[in-house]
Amino acid sequence: MIKPKSARLTSKGQITIPKSVRQALDLNEGDRVIFVEEEDGKMVVKKGALVVFDEFANSISQDAKEKGITEKELLDDLKQVRKDLWNERTKK
């Protein structure tokens, strides 16, 4: 875990994200960051692509739960789909 870092807010409301934080989040020029307020009031910074993936994964998980599909069944289905796609792409 990264030690706490600080940044100064400019008059335009901008901050420079410390290098160690950019490296830990694998942030590059042009990447989006998302600020997420948690229930306990903490503010969390995430890389934009990870947030989209998390939302997608949570959506699938919730849908599966509502339909009575277990995590094991979901993972087994995903493995089969990956196998089928691989076989389809590697056909000659």
PDB file of N, CA, C and O in Angstrom:
ATOM      1  N   MET A   1       0.837  -1.181   0.000  1.00  0.00           N
ATOM      2  CA  MET A   1       0.000   0.000   0.000  1.00  0.00           C
ATOM      3  C   MET A   1       0.879   1.240   0.000  1.00  0.00           C
ATOM      4  O   MET A   1       1.945   1.262   0.615  1.00  0.00           O
ATOM      5  N   ILE A   2       0.427   2.251  -0.683  1.00  0.00           N
ATOM      6  CA  ILE A   2       1.176   3.495  -0.807  1.00  0.00           C
ATOM      7  C   ILE A   2       1.001   4.326   0.451  1.00  0.00           C
ATOM      8  O   ILE A   2      -0.092   4.392   1.015  1.00  0.00           O
ATOM      9  N   LYS A   3       2.081   4.959   0.888  1.00  0.00           N
ATOM     10  CA  LYS A   3       1.987   5.884   2.009  1.00  0.00           C
ATOM     11  C   LYS A   3       1.169   7.089   1.556  1.00  0.00           C
ATOM     12  O   LYS A   3       1.155   7.412   0.368  1.00  0.00           O
ATOM     13  N   PRO A   4       0.488   7.758   2.486  1.00  0.00           N
ATOM     14  CA  PRO A   4      -0.318   8.927   2.109  1.00  0.00           C
ATOM     15  C   PRO A   4       0.516   9.959   1.361  1.00  0.00           C
ATOM     16  O   PRO A   4       1.654  10.243   1.735  1.00  0.00           O
ATOM     17  N   LYS A   5      -0.056  10.510   0.317  1.00  0.00           N
ATOM     18  CA  LYS A   5       0.594  11.542  -0.487  1.00  0.00           C
ATOM     19  C   LYS A   5      -0.313  12.755  -0.508  1.00  0.00           C
ATOM     20  O   LYS A   5      -1.520  12.638  -0.298  1.00  0.00           O
ATOM     21  N   SER A   6       0.258  13.909  -0.758  1.00  0.00           N
ATOM     22  CA  SER A   6      -0.561  15.114  -0.840  1.00  0.00           C
ATOM     23  C   SER A   6      -0.268  15.834  -2.146  1.00  0.00           C
ATOM     24  O   SER A   6       0.770  15.628  -2.775  1.00  0.00           O
ATOM     25  N   ALA A   7      -1.206  16.682  -2.534  1.00  0.00           N
ATOM     26  CA  ALA A   7      -1.051  17.500  -3.732  1.00  0.00           C
ATOM     27  C   ALA A   7      -1.726  18.833  -3.454  1.00  0.00           C
ATOM     28  O   ALA A   7      -2.671  18.908  -2.668  1.00  0.00           O
ATOM     29  N   ARG A   8      -1.243  19.872  -4.094  1.00  0.00           N
ATOM     30  CA  ARG A   8      -1.786  21.212  -3.895  1.00  0.00           C
ATOM     31  C   ARG A   8      -2.812  21.507  -4.984  1.00  0.00           C
ATOM     32  O   ARG A   8      -2.584  21.216  -6.158  1.00  0.00           O
ATOM     33  N   LEU A   9      -3.931  22.080  -4.588  1.00  0.00           N
ATOM     34  CA  LEU A   9      -4.999  22.450  -5.508  1.00  0.00           C
ATOM     35  C   LEU A   9      -4.696  23.827  -6.087  1.00  0.00           C
ATOM     36  O   LEU A   9      -4.431  24.772  -5.345  1.00  0.00           O
ATOM     37  N   THR A  10      -4.736  23.941  -7.429  1.00  0.00           N
ATOM     38  CA  THR A  10      -4.484  25.236  -8.066  1.00  0.00           C
ATOM     39  C   THR A  10      -5.758  26.078  -8.078  1.00  0.00           C
ATOM     40  O   THR A  10      -6.834  25.600  -7.718  1.00  0.00           O
ATOM     41  N   SER A  11      -5.623  27.325  -8.491  1.00  0.00           N
ATOM     42  CA  SER A  11      -6.785  28.224  -8.567  1.00  0.00           C
ATOM     43  C   SER A  11      -7.803  27.736  -9.589  1.00  0.00           C
ATOM     44  O   SER A  11      -8.968  28.128  -9.537  1.00  0.00           O
ATOM     45  N   LYS A  12      -7.374  26.883 -10.518  1.00  0.00           N
ATOM     46  CA  LYS A  12      -8.276  26.318 -11.527  1.00  0.00           C
ATOM     47  C   LYS A  12      -8.888  24.994 -11.072  1.00  0.00           C
ATOM     48  O   LYS A  12      -9.595  24.343 -11.841  1.00  0.00           O
ATOM     49  N   GLY A  13      -8.623  24.590  -9.827  1.00  0.00           N
ATOM     50  CA  GLY A  13      -9.180  23.343  -9.310  1.00  0.00           C
ATOM     51  C   GLY A  13      -8.430  22.110  -9.769  1.00  0.00           C
ATOM     52  O   GLY A  13      -8.971  21.006  -9.711  1.00  0.00           O
ATOM     53  N   GLN A  14      -7.202  22.272 -10.223  1.00  0.00           N
ATOM     54  CA  GLN A  14      -6.415  21.150 -10.728  1.00  0.00           C
ATOM     55  C   GLN A  14      -5.394  20.699  -9.689  1.00  0.00           C
ATOM     56  O   GLN A  14      -4.936  21.485  -8.860  1.00  0.00           O
ATOM     57  N   ILE A  15      -5.052  19.415  -9.754  1.00  0.00           N
ATOM     58  CA  ILE A  15      -3.978  18.879  -8.921  1.00  0.00           C
ATOM     59  C   ILE A  15      -3.050  18.055  -9.807  1.00  0.00           C
ATOM     60  O   ILE A  15      -3.443  17.573 -10.869  1.00  0.00           O
ATOM     61  N   THR A  16      -1.829  17.907  -9.354  1.00  0.00           N
ATOM     62  CA  THR A  16      -0.902  16.992 -10.007  1.00  0.00           C
ATOM     63  C   THR A  16      -0.872  15.729  -9.164  1.00  0.00           C
ATOM     64  O   THR A  16      -0.553  15.769  -7.976  1.00  0.00           O
ATOM     65  N   ILE A  17      -1.204  14.613  -9.787  1.00  0.00           N
ATOM     66  CA  ILE A  17      -1.200  13.339  -9.069  1.00  0.00           C
ATOM     67  C   ILE A  17       0.257  12.921  -8.877  1.00  0.00           C
ATOM     68  O   ILE A  17       1.007  12.841  -9.849  1.00  0.00           O
ATOM     69  N   PRO A  18       0.663  12.655  -7.639  1.00  0.00           N
ATOM     70  CA  PRO A  18       2.055  12.268  -7.395  1.00  0.00           C
ATOM     71  C   PRO A  18       2.473  11.068  -8.254  1.00  0.00           C
ATOM     72  O   PRO A  18       1.677  10.173  -8.540  1.00  0.00           O
ATOM     73  N   LYS A  19       3.744  11.082  -8.651  1.00  0.00           N
ATOM     74  CA  LYS A  19       4.272  10.045  -9.540  1.00  0.00           C
ATOM     75  C   LYS A  19       4.045   8.637  -8.989  1.00  0.00           C
ATOM     76  O   LYS A  19       3.665   7.736  -9.737  1.00  0.00           O
ATOM     77  N   SER A  20       4.271   8.441  -7.697  1.00  0.00           N
ATOM     78  CA  SER A  20       4.107   7.097  -7.124  1.00  0.00           C
ATOM     79  C   SER A  20       2.654   6.626  -7.213  1.00  0.00           C
ATOM     80  O   SER A  20       2.397   5.433  -7.369  1.00  0.00           O
ATOM     81  N   VAL A  21       1.708   7.556  -7.114  1.00  0.00           N
ATOM     82  CA  VAL A  21       0.287   7.207  -7.241  1.00  0.00           C
ATOM     83  C   VAL A  21      -0.032   6.876  -8.692  1.00  0.00           C
ATOM     84  O   VAL A  21      -0.739   5.908  -8.969  1.00  0.00           O
ATOM     85  N   ARG A  22       0.495   7.688  -9.629  1.00  0.00           N
ATOM     86  CA  ARG A  22       0.282   7.405 -11.065  1.00  0.00           C
ATOM     87  C   ARG A  22       0.831   6.035 -11.424  1.00  0.00           C
ATOM     88  O   ARG A  22       0.204   5.290 -12.176  1.00  0.00           O
ATOM     89  N   GLN A  23       1.994   5.701 -10.892  1.00  0.00           N
ATOM     90  CA  GLN A  23       2.589   4.395 -11.178  1.00  0.00           C
ATOM     91  C   GLN A  23       1.752   3.272 -10.572  1.00  0.00           C
ATOM     92  O   GLN A  23       1.529   2.249 -11.219  1.00  0.00           O
ATOM     93  N   ALA A  24       1.290   3.453  -9.344  1.00  0.00           N
ATOM     94  CA  ALA A  24       0.502   2.411  -8.677  1.00  0.00           C
ATOM     95  C   ALA A  24      -0.810   2.154  -9.404  1.00  0.00           C
ATOM     96  O   ALA A  24      -1.279   1.017  -9.458  1.00  0.00           O
ATOM     97  N   LEU A  25      -1.410   3.213  -9.968  1.00  0.00           N
ATOM     98  CA  LEU A  25      -2.672   3.070 -10.697  1.00  0.00           C
ATOM     99  C   LEU A  25      -2.454   2.819 -12.185  1.00  0.00           C
ATOM    100  O   LEU A  25      -3.413   2.667 -12.941  1.00  0.00           O
ATOM    101  N   ASP A  26      -1.187   2.775 -12.604  1.00  0.00           N
ATOM    102  CA  ASP A  26      -0.837   2.608 -14.018  1.00  0.00           C
ATOM    103  C   ASP A  26      -1.531   3.673 -14.869  1.00  0.00           C
ATOM    104  O   ASP A  26      -2.128   3.375 -15.904  1.00  0.00           O
ATOM    105  N   LEU A  27      -1.434   4.928 -14.403  1.00  0.00           N
ATOM    106  CA  LEU A  27      -2.043   6.048 -15.118  1.00  0.00           C
ATOM    107  C   LEU A  27      -1.067   6.623 -16.127  1.00  0.00           C
ATOM    108  O   LEU A  27       0.119   6.789 -15.842  1.00  0.00           O
ATOM    109  N   ASN A  28      -1.578   6.922 -17.300  1.00  0.00           N
ATOM    110  CA  ASN A  28      -0.789   7.535 -18.355  1.00  0.00           C
ATOM    111  C   ASN A  28      -1.510   8.777 -18.852  1.00  0.00           C
ATOM    112  O   ASN A  28      -2.695   8.972 -18.579  1.00  0.00           O
ATOM    113  N   GLU A  29      -0.792   9.607 -19.576  1.00  0.00           N
ATOM    114  CA  GLU A  29      -1.384  10.830 -20.114  1.00  0.00           C
ATOM    115  C   GLU A  29      -2.666  10.503 -20.881  1.00  0.00           C
ATOM    116  O   GLU A  29      -2.681   9.601 -21.719  1.00  0.00           O
ATOM    117  N   GLY A  30      -3.729  11.231 -20.593  1.00  0.00           N
ATOM    118  CA  GLY A  30      -5.003  11.030 -21.274  1.00  0.00           C
ATOM    119  C   GLY A  30      -5.950  10.077 -20.567  1.00  0.00           C
ATOM    120  O   GLY A  30      -7.138  10.039 -20.887  1.00  0.00           O
ATOM    121  N   ASP A  31      -5.438   9.295 -19.597  1.00  0.00           N
ATOM    122  CA  ASP A  31      -6.312   8.385 -18.846  1.00  0.00           C
ATOM    123  C   ASP A  31      -7.287   9.182 -17.992  1.00  0.00           C
ATOM    124  O   ASP A  31      -6.990  10.294 -17.555  1.00  0.00           O
ATOM    125  N   ARG A  32      -8.441   8.601 -17.768  1.00  0.00           N
ATOM    126  CA  ARG A  32      -9.432   9.215 -16.882  1.00  0.00           C
ATOM    127  C   ARG A  32      -9.294   8.610 -15.497  1.00  0.00           C
ATOM    128  O   ARG A  32      -8.978   7.431 -15.338  1.00  0.00           O
ATOM    129  N   VAL A  33      -9.539   9.449 -14.498  1.00  0.00           N
ATOM    130  CA  VAL A  33      -9.609   8.957 -13.127  1.00  0.00           C
ATOM    131  C   VAL A  33     -11.018   9.223 -12.615  1.00  0.00           C
ATOM    132  O   VAL A  33     -11.665  10.198 -12.998  1.00  0.00           O
ATOM    133  N   ILE A  34     -11.465   8.356 -11.761  1.00  0.00           N
ATOM    134  CA  ILE A  34     -12.802   8.455 -11.195  1.00  0.00           C
ATOM    135  C   ILE A  34     -12.654   8.642  -9.687  1.00  0.00           C
ATOM    136  O   ILE A  34     -11.870   7.949  -9.039  1.00  0.00           O
ATOM    137  N   PHE A  35     -13.410   9.578  -9.144  1.00  0.00           N
ATOM    138  CA  PHE A  35     -13.429   9.804  -7.702  1.00  0.00           C
ATOM    139  C   PHE A  35     -14.721   9.191  -7.170  1.00  0.00           C
ATOM    140  O   PHE A  35     -15.817   9.610  -7.543  1.00  0.00           O
ATOM    141  N   VAL A  36     -14.582   8.201  -6.301  1.00  0.00           N
ATOM    142  CA  VAL A  36     -15.734   7.473  -5.778  1.00  0.00           C
ATOM    143  C   VAL A  36     -15.838   7.725  -4.278  1.00  0.00           C
ATOM    144  O   VAL A  36     -14.906   7.447  -3.524  1.00  0.00           O
ATOM    145  N   GLU A  37     -16.998   8.261  -3.849  1.00  0.00           N
ATOM    146  CA  GLU A  37     -17.208   8.458  -2.418  1.00  0.00           C
ATOM    147  C   GLU A  37     -17.814   7.186  -1.843  1.00  0.00           C
ATOM    148  O   GLU A  37     -18.862   6.721  -2.292  1.00  0.00           O
ATOM    149  N   GLU A  38     -17.140   6.633  -0.844  1.00  0.00           N
ATOM    150  CA  GLU A  38     -17.628   5.418  -0.209  1.00  0.00           C
ATOM    151  C   GLU A  38     -18.625   5.763   0.888  1.00  0.00           C
ATOM    152  O   GLU A  38     -18.741   6.919   1.295  1.00  0.00           O
ATOM    153  N   GLU A  39     -19.341   4.752   1.360  1.00  0.00           N
ATOM    154  CA  GLU A  39     -20.377   4.964   2.369  1.00  0.00           C
ATOM    155  C   GLU A  39     -19.844   5.610   3.642  1.00  0.00           C
ATOM    156  O   GLU A  39     -20.555   6.366   4.304  1.00  0.00           O
ATOM    157  N   ASP A  40     -18.591   5.311   3.985  1.00  0.00           N
ATOM    158  CA  ASP A  40     -18.018   5.875   5.213  1.00  0.00           C
ATOM    159  C   ASP A  40     -17.464   7.284   5.006  1.00  0.00           C
ATOM    160  O   ASP A  40     -16.845   7.845   5.910  1.00  0.00           O
ATOM    161  N   GLY A  41     -17.684   7.860   3.812  1.00  0.00           N
ATOM    162  CA  GLY A  41     -17.249   9.225   3.529  1.00  0.00           C
ATOM    163  C   GLY A  41     -15.867   9.330   2.914  1.00  0.00           C
ATOM    164  O   GLY A  41     -15.455  10.420   2.517  1.00  0.00           O
ATOM    165  N   LYS A  42     -15.138   8.219   2.824  1.00  0.00           N
ATOM    166  CA  LYS A  42     -13.813   8.242   2.208  1.00  0.00           C
ATOM    167  C   LYS A  42     -13.955   8.459   0.710  1.00  0.00           C
ATOM    168  O   LYS A  42     -14.913   7.998   0.091  1.00  0.00           O
ATOM    169  N   MET A  43     -12.992   9.165   0.138  1.00  0.00           N
ATOM    170  CA  MET A  43     -12.960   9.383  -1.296  1.00  0.00           C
ATOM    171  C   MET A  43     -11.858   8.491  -1.867  1.00  0.00           C
ATOM    172  O   MET A  43     -10.718   8.531  -1.404  1.00  0.00           O
ATOM    173  N   VAL A  44     -12.199   7.698  -2.861  1.00  0.00           N
ATOM    174  CA  VAL A  44     -11.261   6.763  -3.472  1.00  0.00           C
ATOM    175  C   VAL A  44     -11.036   7.183  -4.917  1.00  0.00           C
ATOM    176  O   VAL A  44     -11.977   7.535  -5.628  1.00  0.00           O
ATOM    177  N   VAL A  45      -9.779   7.141  -5.340  1.00  0.00           N
ATOM    178  CA  VAL A  45      -9.431   7.466  -6.723  1.00  0.00           C
ATOM    179  C   VAL A  45      -9.154   6.158  -7.448  1.00  0.00           C
ATOM    180  O   VAL A  45      -8.362   5.338  -6.985  1.00  0.00           O
ATOM    181  N   LYS A  46      -9.819   5.965  -8.601  1.00  0.00           N
ATOM    182  CA  LYS A  46      -9.628   4.756  -9.393  1.00  0.00           C
ATOM    183  C   LYS A  46      -9.362   5.130 -10.841  1.00  0.00           C
ATOM    184  O   LYS A  46      -9.785   6.183 -11.318  1.00  0.00           O
ATOM    185  N   LYS A  47      -8.657   4.250 -11.524  1.00  0.00           N
ATOM    186  CA  LYS A  47      -8.457   4.423 -12.954  1.00  0.00           C
ATOM    187  C   LYS A  47      -9.795   4.187 -13.643  1.00  0.00           C
ATOM    188  O   LYS A  47     -10.483   3.213 -13.339  1.00  0.00           O
ATOM    189  N   GLY A  48     -10.167   5.065 -14.563  1.00  0.00           N
ATOM    190  CA  GLY A  48     -11.468   5.010 -15.211  1.00  0.00           C
ATOM    191  C   GLY A  48     -11.824   3.661 -15.796  1.00  0.00           C
ATOM    192  O   GLY A  48     -12.949   3.196 -15.613  1.00  0.00           O
ATOM    193  N   ALA A  49     -10.906   3.019 -16.492  1.00  0.00           N
ATOM    194  CA  ALA A  49     -11.185   1.726 -17.125  1.00  0.00           C
ATOM    195  C   ALA A  49     -11.516   0.667 -16.084  1.00  0.00           C
ATOM    196  O   ALA A  49     -12.356  -0.200 -16.327  1.00  0.00           O
ATOM    197  N   LEU A  50     -10.863   0.728 -14.929  1.00  0.00           N
ATOM    198  CA  LEU A  50     -11.130  -0.253 -13.881  1.00  0.00           C
ATOM    199  C   LEU A  50     -12.527  -0.083 -13.309  1.00  0.00           C
ATOM    200  O   LEU A  50     -13.191  -1.063 -12.969  1.00  0.00           O
ATOM    201  N   VAL A  51     -12.972   1.163 -13.203  1.00  0.00           N
ATOM    202  CA  VAL A  51     -14.313   1.420 -12.678  1.00  0.00           C
ATOM    203  C   VAL A  51     -15.355   0.855 -13.627  1.00  0.00           C
ATOM    204  O   VAL A  51     -16.322   0.234 -13.186  1.00  0.00           O
ATOM    205  N   VAL A  52     -15.170   1.065 -14.929  1.00  0.00           N
ATOM    206  CA  VAL A  52     -16.109   0.531 -15.918  1.00  0.00           C
ATOM    207  C   VAL A  52     -16.152  -0.987 -15.822  1.00  0.00           C
ATOM    208  O   VAL A  52     -17.230  -1.581 -15.854  1.00  0.00           O
ATOM    209  N   PHE A  53     -14.984  -1.620 -15.706  1.00  0.00           N
ATOM    210  CA  PHE A  53     -14.936  -3.080 -15.586  1.00  0.00           C
ATOM    211  C   PHE A  53     -15.622  -3.542 -14.303  1.00  0.00           C
ATOM    212  O   PHE A  53     -16.388  -4.505 -14.320  1.00  0.00           O
ATOM    213  N   ASP A  54     -15.347  -2.850 -13.177  1.00  0.00           N
ATOM    214  CA  ASP A  54     -15.983  -3.212 -11.905  1.00  0.00           C
ATOM    215  C   ASP A  54     -17.498  -3.128 -12.002  1.00  0.00           C
ATOM    216  O   ASP A  54     -18.205  -4.013 -11.519  1.00  0.00           O
ATOM    217  N   GLU A  55     -18.002  -2.056 -12.630  1.00  0.00           N
ATOM    218  CA  GLU A  55     -19.450  -1.895 -12.776  1.00  0.00           C
ATOM    219  C   GLU A  55     -20.031  -3.022 -13.633  1.00  0.00           C
ATOM    220  O   GLU A  55     -21.096  -3.557 -13.325  1.00  0.00           O
ATOM    221  N   PHE A  56     -19.327  -3.376 -14.703  1.00  0.00           N
ATOM    222  CA  PHE A  56     -19.764  -4.455 -15.582  1.00  0.00           C
ATOM    223  C   PHE A  56     -19.790  -5.783 -14.823  1.00  0.00           C
ATOM    224  O   PHE A  56     -20.765  -6.531 -14.900  1.00  0.00           O
ATOM    225  N   ALA A  57     -18.718  -6.067 -14.096  1.00  0.00           N
ATOM    226  CA  ALA A  57     -18.628  -7.319 -13.334  1.00  0.00           C
ATOM    227  C   ALA A  57     -19.709  -7.380 -12.258  1.00  0.00           C
ATOM    228  O   ALA A  57     -20.324  -8.425 -12.049  1.00  0.00           O
ATOM    229  N   ASN A  58     -19.938  -6.266 -11.580  1.00  0.00           N
ATOM    230  CA  ASN A  58     -20.982  -6.235 -10.548  1.00  0.00           C
ATOM    231  C   ASN A  58     -22.358  -6.440 -11.150  1.00  0.00           C
ATOM    232  O   ASN A  58     -23.211  -7.094 -10.549  1.00  0.00           O
ATOM    233  N   SER A  59     -22.580  -5.886 -12.333  1.00  0.00           N
ATOM    234  CA  SER A  59     -23.861  -6.046 -13.020  1.00  0.00           C
ATOM    235  C   SER A  59     -24.101  -7.514 -13.368  1.00  0.00           C
ATOM    236  O   SER A  59     -25.190  -8.041 -13.143  1.00  0.00           O
ATOM    237  N   ILE A  60     -23.087  -8.166 -13.914  1.00  0.00           N
ATOM    238  CA  ILE A  60     -23.200  -9.586 -14.263  1.00  0.00           C
ATOM    239  C   ILE A  60     -23.435 -10.418 -13.006  1.00  0.00           C
ATOM    240  O   ILE A  60     -24.275 -11.318 -12.990  1.00  0.00           O
ATOM    241  N   SER A  61     -22.688 -10.107 -11.963  1.00  0.00           N
ATOM    242  CA  SER A  61     -22.822 -10.843 -10.708  1.00  0.00           C
ATOM    243  C   SER A  61     -24.233 -10.712 -10.137  1.00  0.00           C
ATOM    244  O   SER A  61     -24.817 -11.693  -9.677  1.00  0.00           O
ATOM    245  N   GLN A  62     -24.771  -9.503 -10.169  1.00  0.00           N
ATOM    246  CA  GLN A  62     -26.118  -9.267  -9.646  1.00  0.00           C
ATOM    247  C   GLN A  62     -27.161 -10.008 -10.484  1.00  0.00           C
ATOM    248  O   GLN A  62     -28.065 -10.640  -9.936  1.00  0.00           O
ATOM    249  N   ASP A  63     -27.037  -9.931 -11.815  1.00  0.00           N
ATOM    250  CA  ASP A  63     -27.973 -10.634 -12.701  1.00  0.00           C
ATOM    251  C   ASP A  63     -27.927 -12.143 -12.451  1.00  0.00           C
ATOM    252  O   ASP A  63     -28.964 -12.803 -12.389  1.00  0.00           O
ATOM    253  N   ALA A  64     -26.718 -12.674 -12.308  1.00  0.00           N
ATOM    254  CA  ALA A  64     -26.563 -14.115 -12.073  1.00  0.00           C
ATOM    255  C   ALA A  64     -27.206 -14.510 -10.748  1.00  0.00           C
ATOM    256  O   ALA A  64     -27.893 -15.528 -10.657  1.00  0.00           O
ATOM    257  N   LYS A  65     -26.977 -13.701  -9.735  1.00  0.00           N
ATOM    258  CA  LYS A  65     -27.543 -13.990  -8.411  1.00  0.00           C
ATOM    259  C   LYS A  65     -29.068 -14.010  -8.470  1.00  0.00           C
ATOM    260  O   LYS A  65     -29.705 -14.889  -7.890  1.00  0.00           O
ATOM    261  N   GLU A  66     -29.653 -13.034  -9.178  1.00  0.00           N
ATOM    262  CA  GLU A  66     -31.114 -12.957  -9.301  1.00  0.00           C
ATOM    263  C   GLU A  66     -31.683 -14.164 -10.042  1.00  0.00           C
ATOM    264  O   GLU A  66     -32.822 -14.565  -9.804  1.00  0.00           O
ATOM    265  N   LYS A  67     -30.885 -14.741 -10.944  1.00  0.00           N
ATOM    266  CA  LYS A  67     -31.344 -15.890 -11.731  1.00  0.00           C
ATOM    267  C   LYS A  67     -30.933 -17.220 -11.113  1.00  0.00           C
ATOM    268  O   LYS A  67     -31.172 -18.278 -11.694  1.00  0.00           O
ATOM    269  N   GLY A  68     -30.315 -17.168  -9.933  1.00  0.00           N
ATOM    270  CA  GLY A  68     -29.939 -18.392  -9.238  1.00  0.00           C
ATOM    271  C   GLY A  68     -28.718 -19.086  -9.817  1.00  0.00           C
ATOM    272  O   GLY A  68     -28.515 -20.279  -9.589  1.00  0.00           O
ATOM    273  N   ILE A  69     -27.909 -18.356 -10.559  1.00  0.00           N
ATOM    274  CA  ILE A  69     -26.695 -18.929 -11.148  1.00  0.00           C
ATOM    275  C   ILE A  69     -25.553 -18.753 -10.150  1.00  0.00           C
ATOM    276  O   ILE A  69     -25.308 -17.645  -9.672  1.00  0.00           O
ATOM    277  N   THR A  70     -24.864 -19.835  -9.841  1.00  0.00           N
ATOM    278  CA  THR A  70     -23.762 -19.766  -8.880  1.00  0.00           C
ATOM    279  C   THR A  70     -22.514 -19.202  -9.550  1.00  0.00           C
ATOM    280  O   THR A  70     -22.405 -19.170 -10.776  1.00  0.00           O
ATOM    281  N   GLU A  71     -21.574 -18.759  -8.715  1.00  0.00           N
ATOM    282  CA  GLU A  71     -20.309 -18.239  -9.235  1.00  0.00           C
ATOM    283  C   GLU A  71     -19.566 -19.331 -10.007  1.00  0.00           C
ATOM    284  O   GLU A  71     -18.964 -19.056 -11.045  1.00  0.00           O
ATOM    285  N   LYS A  72     -19.605 -20.552  -9.510  1.00  0.00           N
ATOM    286  CA  LYS A  72     -18.936 -21.667 -10.189  1.00  0.00           C
ATOM    287  C   LYS A  72     -19.538 -21.896 -11.570  1.00  0.00           C
ATOM    288  O   LYS A  72     -18.808 -22.087 -12.542  1.00  0.00           O
ATOM    289  N   GLU A  73     -20.875 -21.877 -11.661  1.00  0.00           N
ATOM    290  CA  GLU A  73     -21.532 -22.063 -12.961  1.00  0.00           C
ATOM    291  C   GLU A  73     -21.136 -20.949 -13.929  1.00  0.00           C
ATOM    292  O   GLU A  73     -20.882 -21.198 -15.107  1.00  0.00           O
ATOM    293  N   LEU A  74     -21.086 -19.727 -13.419  1.00  0.00           N
ATOM    294  CA  LEU A  74     -20.716 -18.589 -14.253  1.00  0.00           C
ATOM    295  C   LEU A  74     -19.283 -18.734 -14.760  1.00  0.00           C
ATOM    296  O   LEU A  74     -19.014 -18.513 -15.941  1.00  0.00           O
ATOM    297  N   LEU A  75     -18.367 -19.105 -13.869  1.00  0.00           N
ATOM    298  CA  LEU A  75     -16.969 -19.292 -14.274  1.00  0.00           C
ATOM    299  C   LEU A  75     -16.817 -20.440 -15.263  1.00  0.00           C
ATOM    300  O   LEU A  75     -16.041 -20.345 -16.214  1.00  0.00           O
ATOM    301  N   ASP A  76     -17.555 -21.527 -15.040  1.00  0.00           N
ATOM    302  CA  ASP A  76     -17.515 -22.661 -15.975  1.00  0.00           C
ATOM    303  C   ASP A  76     -18.002 -22.236 -17.361  1.00  0.00           C
ATOM    304  O   ASP A  76     -17.412 -22.607 -18.375  1.00  0.00           O
ATOM    305  N   ASP A  77     -19.082 -21.456 -17.394  1.00  0.00           N
ATOM    306  CA  ASP A  77     -19.607 -20.965 -18.676  1.00  0.00           C
ATOM    307  C   ASP A  77     -18.598 -20.060 -19.377  1.00  0.00           C
ATOM    308  O   ASP A  77     -18.412 -20.150 -20.591  1.00  0.00           O
ATOM    309  N   LEU A  78     -17.944 -19.184 -18.603  1.00  0.00           N
ATOM    310  CA  LEU A  78     -16.947 -18.286 -19.188  1.00  0.00           C
ATOM    311  C   LEU A  78     -15.768 -19.068 -19.764  1.00  0.00           C
ATOM    312  O   LEU A  78     -15.264 -18.739 -20.837  1.00  0.00           O
ATOM    313  N   LYS A  79     -15.335 -20.097 -19.053  1.00  0.00           N
ATOM    314  CA  LYS A  79     -14.242 -20.938 -19.557  1.00  0.00           C
ATOM    315  C   LYS A  79     -14.633 -21.594 -20.877  1.00  0.00           C
ATOM    316  O   LYS A  79     -13.825 -21.666 -21.803  1.00  0.00           O
ATOM    317  N   GLN A  80     -15.869 -22.070 -20.959  1.00  0.00           N
ATOM    318  CA  GLN A  80     -16.339 -22.719 -22.185  1.00  0.00           C
ATOM    319  C   GLN A  80     -16.400 -21.724 -23.344  1.00  0.00           C
ATOM    320  O   GLN A  80     -16.016 -22.050 -24.467  1.00  0.00           O
ATOM    321  N   VAL A  81     -16.881 -20.519 -23.072  1.00  0.00           N
ATOM    322  CA  VAL A  81     -16.951 -19.491 -24.117  1.00  0.00           C
ATOM    323  C   VAL A  81     -15.549 -19.149 -24.604  1.00  0.00           C
ATOM    324  O   VAL A  81     -15.322 -19.039 -25.809  1.00  0.00           O
ATOM    325  N   ARG A  82     -14.603 -18.979 -23.676  1.00  0.00           N
ATOM    326  CA  ARG A  82     -13.221 -18.688 -24.073  1.00  0.00           C
ATOM    327  C   ARG A  82     -12.652 -19.812 -24.929  1.00  0.00           C
ATOM    328  O   ARG A  82     -11.983 -19.560 -25.931  1.00  0.00           O
ATOM    329  N   LYS A  83     -12.918 -21.047 -24.534  1.00  0.00           N
ATOM    330  CA  LYS A  83     -12.436 -22.208 -25.288  1.00  0.00           C
ATOM    331  C   LYS A  83     -13.037 -22.218 -26.688  1.00  0.00           C
ATOM    332  O   LYS A  83     -12.331 -22.439 -27.672  1.00  0.00           O
ATOM    333  N   ASP A  84     -14.354 -21.978 -26.774  1.00  0.00           N
ATOM    334  CA  ASP A  84     -15.029 -21.955 -28.077  1.00  0.00           C
ATOM    335  C   ASP A  84     -14.470 -20.851 -28.971  1.00  0.00           C
ATOM    336  O   ASP A  84     -14.236 -21.071 -30.159  1.00  0.00           O
ATOM    337  N   LEU A  85     -14.255 -19.664 -28.400  1.00  0.00           N
ATOM    338  CA  LEU A  85     -13.699 -18.554 -29.182  1.00  0.00           C
ATOM    339  C   LEU A  85     -12.290 -18.874 -29.668  1.00  0.00           C
ATOM    340  O   LEU A  85     -11.948 -18.596 -30.818  1.00  0.00           O
ATOM    341  N   TRP A  86     -11.477 -19.456 -28.795  1.00  0.00           N
ATOM    342  CA  TRP A  86     -10.119 -19.831 -29.176  1.00  0.00           C
ATOM    343  C   TRP A  86     -10.139 -20.829 -30.331  1.00  0.00           C
ATOM    344  O   TRP A  86      -9.404 -20.680 -31.307  1.00  0.00           O
ATOM    345  N   ASN A  87     -10.986 -21.844 -30.207  1.00  0.00           N
ATOM    346  CA  ASN A  87     -11.082 -22.853 -31.261  1.00  0.00           C
ATOM    347  C   ASN A  87     -11.546 -22.235 -32.576  1.00  0.00           C
ATOM    348  O   ASN A  87     -11.046 -22.590 -33.644  1.00  0.00           O
ATOM    349  N   GLU A  88     -12.491 -21.321 -32.498  1.00  0.00           N
ATOM    350  CA  GLU A  88     -13.005 -20.664 -33.701  1.00  0.00           C
ATOM    351  C   GLU A  88     -11.927 -19.807 -34.365  1.00  0.00           C
ATOM    352  O   GLU A  88     -11.809 -19.797 -35.590  1.00  0.00           O
ATOM    353  N   ARG A  89     -11.152 -19.097 -33.568  1.00  0.00           N
ATOM    354  CA  ARG A  89     -10.123 -18.203 -34.117  1.00  0.00           C
ATOM    355  C   ARG A  89      -8.910 -18.949 -34.647  1.00  0.00           C
ATOM    356  O   ARG A  89      -8.207 -18.445 -35.523  1.00  0.00           O
ATOM    357  N   THR A  90      -8.659 -20.132 -34.130  1.00  0.00           N
ATOM    358  CA  THR A  90      -7.462 -20.862 -34.550  1.00  0.00           C
ATOM    359  C   THR A  90      -7.741 -21.905 -35.625  1.00  0.00           C
ATOM    360  O   THR A  90      -6.844 -22.652 -36.016  1.00  0.00           O
ATOM    361  N   LYS A  91      -8.993 -21.959 -36.107  1.00  0.00           N
ATOM    362  CA  LYS A  91      -9.309 -22.873 -37.211  1.00  0.00           C
ATOM    363  C   LYS A  91      -8.561 -22.433 -38.453  1.00  0.00           C
ATOM    364  O   LYS A  91      -8.381 -21.241 -38.702  1.00  0.00           O
ATOM    365  N   LYS A  92      -8.126 -23.420 -39.233  1.00  0.00           N
ATOM    366  CA  LYS A  92      -7.413 -23.080 -40.476  1.00  0.00           C
ATOM    367  C   LYS A  92      -8.183 -23.538 -41.664  1.00  0.00           C
ATOM    368  O   LYS A  92      -7.744 -23.342 -42.797  1.00  0.00           O
TER     369      LYS A  92
END
